[in-house]
Amino acid sequence: MVRIKEILPHNNADSLELIPIEGFQVVVRKGEHKIGDLTYFIYPDSVVPIRPEFEFLWENKVLPGEEPPLKYRRISAKRLRKEWSEGLLMPTYFTGQEWCVFDEHRTWYPVDEGEDISDILGVTHYNPPEPEDLGGLNERGPKSPWPRSAKGWMYWIWYRVLNALGFDTPLRGTNEKGPKHEPLFYDIENFKNHVSAFEPGEEVWVSEKIHGCQGRYVYQDGHMYAGSRRLWKSTKSKCIWRRALTLNPWIEIWCKSNEGHTLYGEVFPVQGEKFMYGCQPGQIKFRVFDVLTPSHEWLKPSFMADDIDWPNHSVPTLYEGPFDIEKIKALADGKSVIDGKTTREGVVVKPIKERHVRGLGRLVLKIISNQYLSKGE
């Protein structure tokens, strides 16, 4: 829940206004909100439930009685009359004594400033399906989520039966128990939720955020582990993480030479031809964005420069120097450094000197490109 503190004119539309919310900006109809109103803000890449107040998102796009597909319920960034609208700002109702919203039972629910009501409304964060849920990659590149022929459907049903019986198939990689010394879970929060986390002039490293699936690799106790963001994949698995390990032998060579160190990075390409990054059919690549030592210290991947081909095996560096938010925001948009054609997903910002921030933890934040959000995946 956020209180509106400022309303700005839209320079290109008399009927629209701009409202700053934390580090975001939302375009709204003029007069729809006023300073002092308590509202709820839905972040980009959130998914709204099927509720009457959100029907305007899919009205005239879905036939009556049909369930609106995810693409209409997923909140993105859009450019409206040359101004970015990042997220969705929704009104609450003042009863004369308190501000309220409707809960899932359509009854009044009182709210307070700063309260997180996503569970009350049923708003969730969008999580793209992992590659095994999409059928992984075939020799011709990314697969469609659904079969396109009778033969394809036959194989799809057969794989599902095998999966249910516990066998490994291209539709799902079998999992295994993780290493004894489990590496840390890795997640990155949005910069716009922590706009004051970095200090002015603080030395930072800014890298390109690649659109892929998070992967992690570590060699421990004589075993080479390959994992997704949440699971560790069996050596028998045909999943994209194990295939990346096979197709990029430098990963295992380095991990065996640095036992206990965990490589975190992006496995790609995934989810469609828009994000191939110049890969040829059948290619799978891995770019490192962080390294964790056995003592749980974080190392910038460039320390591996003497061991491997650093420029081609790590995420591209876009900037190193004093923290300058305007300069860094400008880097979030554009084309990928990798191939010069793919839309850049955004950037990741880290301080050169590792530190933690109260309420956040390790200071690593991402800025997602509005161009990427507006196009979807």
N, C-alpha and C positions, 0 to 999 in steps of 0.2 A: 504494500500500500504506500502510495507516494502523495505528498501534498504539492499542488501546483504553486510554484513560487514566481514563475515568470512566463509571460506569453509574448511572443515576438511576431511582428508582421511578416507575411510571406511576400517577398518582393515581386513575385511573378503571378500572383493570383489574389484578387481582392477578397475572394470568398474563403480563403484558407489562412490558417495561422500556424506558427511553429511553437512547440512547447519543449524546452529542454528537460530531460528526465535523466538524472545521474549523468552518465557520459553519453547518453543517446539523445536523439532529436526525433520528435514525432510531428507529422503534419496532420492537422485536424480541421474540421469545418469551423469557420469563424463563428464565435459566440457559443460553441458547444461546451466549452469549459471556461471557468473564470478563476482568477487567482484566489487561493484559499481552499479550493475544492479538494476533497480527498478522492483519489482515483486509484485504480489498479492498473499496473503496467505489465504487459505480456512481452517478454523478451523475444527478439528474433530467434528462429529455430526452435520455437515452442510449438506444441500441437494443442489446439483447443478442442474441447469435447463437442458433441452434437447437442447444443442447447439453443433455445430461442434467441438469446442475445447475440449469438455469433452467426445467425442464419444469413446476415447480409453478406458474409464472405462467400457463400455459394448459391445464393438465390439467383435465379435465371441461368444457372449453370448445371443444375441437377433437377431431374424430373421429380414431381411430387411423389413422396413415398420412398424414394431411393436414398440410400445412405451416401452422404457426400464423401468422396475419396480423400485420402490423406493430403493430396496436393492442394486442396482448397482449405484444409484445416491447419496447415503448417504456416506459421507466421514468418514472413521474410522481410527483407528491406526492399523498398520500392522508391523510385525517383518520381516525385509528383511535382510537375511544373518546375523542373530543374532543382528541386530540393529533396534530399533524402529523408524518407520516413522510415525510422528503424524501430520496428515493433508495433504494438497496438496499445492505445490508451483507452480505457473503458471507464465509464462513469459509475459512481456508487450513488446511493439514495439517502438523503438526509431526512430523518423522520421528525425532526424538531428537537430531538434529544441526542441522537447518535447516527453515525454513518453506517449503512448496511448494504449487503449484497444478498442475492438469492443463493442459497446453497442447493445441493443436488435434489433436495426434496421440494424446492421452490418455496422455502420458508425464509423469513428474514434472518440474516446472520450478521450481528454487529461486528465492525472491524475497527482497527486502530492503525494509526500511521506507523509504517515500518513493518507491519505484520505480513507474513508470507501466507497467502490464501490459495496457493496453487492447488493444494489437496482439496480444499473446500469446493473449488470450481471444477476440479478434474483436469487442470492444465498440466501437461507433461512436457518434458524435453524431448526433442526429436533425436533419436539414435538410429543412424543408418544401419541396415542389416549387415551382418558380417558376410564375407564372400561365400562361406559355405552355405549360407541361407539362400544365396542367389545362384548356387550351382557352380561357384568358383570361376575359373577361366578355362577356356578350351584353346586349341591351337590357333583358332582364328581370332582370338581376343575375348573381350568380356561377353558372357552369355546374357541372354534375356532372362528375367526371373521366371518366365513361363515357357513351356515347350511351344514350338510353332508348327508341329506336325503330329500326325497320329503316332508315328514311330517315336517321336520325342515324348509324347504323353505316356507311351508304353514303358519307356525306360524310366521316366520320372516316377510312375507308380511303383515299378519294380524296385527302384532305389529306396523309395519310402518304406516298402516292406522290409528290405534288408536293414535299413536304419533302425526300424522298430525291433528287429531281432538282435540288434547290437553289432551288426557288421559295418565296416568302414566302406563308404562309397564317395564318389565325387561330390555328392550333395552335403556331406558332413565329414569333417575330420574327427577321428576318434581322439579322445583326450587321455592324458596320463597325469599321474601325481607329480606335483611340482618339486623343485629342488629343496634340499634340506634347509638351506638358508634362502628363504623366499625373498626375491627382490621386491622393492617397494612398488605399490600400485601407483600408476602415473596418470595424472589428470591436470589439465590446464584451464584456469578460469578466464573469463572475459575481462579485458582491461577496463571496459566501460563500467564494470561493477566495482572497480577499485582504482578510480582515477587519481587518487592521491598517494598510491602505493610507492611510486618512484619519486625520488627527490630530484629537484631541478639541478641539472648539470651532472647527475650521477652517471658514471661510465656504464654503458650498456652494450649488449650484443643483440642485434636484430637479425633474425634468420627468416627465410621464407617458410611459410606453413604449406606443406604439400598435402594434396587431397588423396588420402590413401587409407589404409588400415594400420592402426598401431601394431607394431611387432616388437618383440623383445627376445634376445638371445643371450644365453649364458652357458658356460662349460663348468660343471661341478662334479666332483667325485667320479670322474671317468665317463660322464654322460653329457651329450650335447642337447640342451633344452631349447626348444623353439615355442614361443607362445604368442597368443593374441593379447589384447588388452586385459582379458579376464581369465583365459584358460591356457593350459600347457598342452601342446599337441603331440600325439604319439609319433614315434619314428615310422609307424606303418601308415600314418595318415597321408592322404593325398591333398591336404588343404594347401592354401596359398602360402602359409607361413613356412611349412616344411619344403614346399617347392622353391620358395625364395632362397632357403638355405642351400638347396641342391644347386640352383642356378647361379648362386653367388658364393663360390667356395671361399672367398676371402673372409666371410663372416666366421666360419668355423676355424679357419687358420688363425685369425686374430684372437678369437675367444679361447682357443687352446693355449695360445701364447700368453694370455692374460687371464688365467683361471680365476673364476669368481667375479670378474667384471661383467656387468650386464650392459648390453647395447640396446638402447631404446631408439626406435625410428619408425619410419613409414614404409609399409610394403605397398607397392603400386605396380601397374594400374588396376583400379577396381571401379565398378559401377558405371560403365558406359564409356563410349568413345570420346566424350568431351574431355576426359582427364587421362589421356594416354601418355602425356609427357614425352612424346617422341618414341615411345616403345614400339617395337615391331611385334607382330602377332606371335604369341607364345612367350614373350619376354616378361619376366617379373624382376623388379628391382627393389633394393632396400637402401634407404638413406638415413643415416644416424642423426638424431637430434640431441641425444644426451647419453652420458656414460655414468654408471653407478659403480663405485668400488666396493669390495667386500666389506669395508668398514662404513658403508653408507655415506660416502662423500661423493659429491657430484663433480664431474670433470667435463669441461668443454671438449667436444669431439676433436677439435684441432690438435689436441695433445697427441693424437694418433698419426700426425702428419708424417712421421718418420717410419711408420709401420705399414701404412696402406696409402692408396691413392686418395688422399683427403678430399680434394675438390669434387671427385666423382662418387664418393661414398658417404657424404654427409649432406645435410640440408644446406642450401646456398646461404652464404652470409651476405646481407644487404647493407649492413651499416654497423660500425663500431665507433663509439664516441660518446660525448655528453648526451644525456637524455634531453630530447627535444620533441615534444609530443606532435607538433605540427609536421615536422620532418618525417617522423615515424608513421603518422597516419597516412601521409602521402605515399609511403612505400607499400601500404597494404593493398592498394589497387594496382592494376596493370597486368602484365603477362609474366608467366613463370620464367625464371632465369634458366631453367633446365632446357626448355625447347624454344622459348620465345613466342609460343603460340597459345599455350593453355592458359586459361584465366587463373590468375593468382588467387589462391584461397585466402591469403592474408599473411600476417607476420606473427612471430613469437618474440617477445622481448624478455631478456634476462639481464640482471646486473652482472658486471664482470666479477665483482666480489660477492660471493654467495651470501644471502641473508634471508631472514624470515620476517614476516609481517604478522602482527597480532590479528587473529580472525581470518587469516588467509593461509598461513604456513609458508612454505618455500615460495619466494618471489619469482614466479614465472607466469607471464600473462600473454594472452593472444588478442590480436585485433583482426577481426574477420573483414574481408573485403566486401563492401556493399555491392560491387559488381558481381561477385560470386553469389552473395545471398539473393540478389534480385533474379538471377538466372536459375537458382535451385541446383539440384544435382541431377 
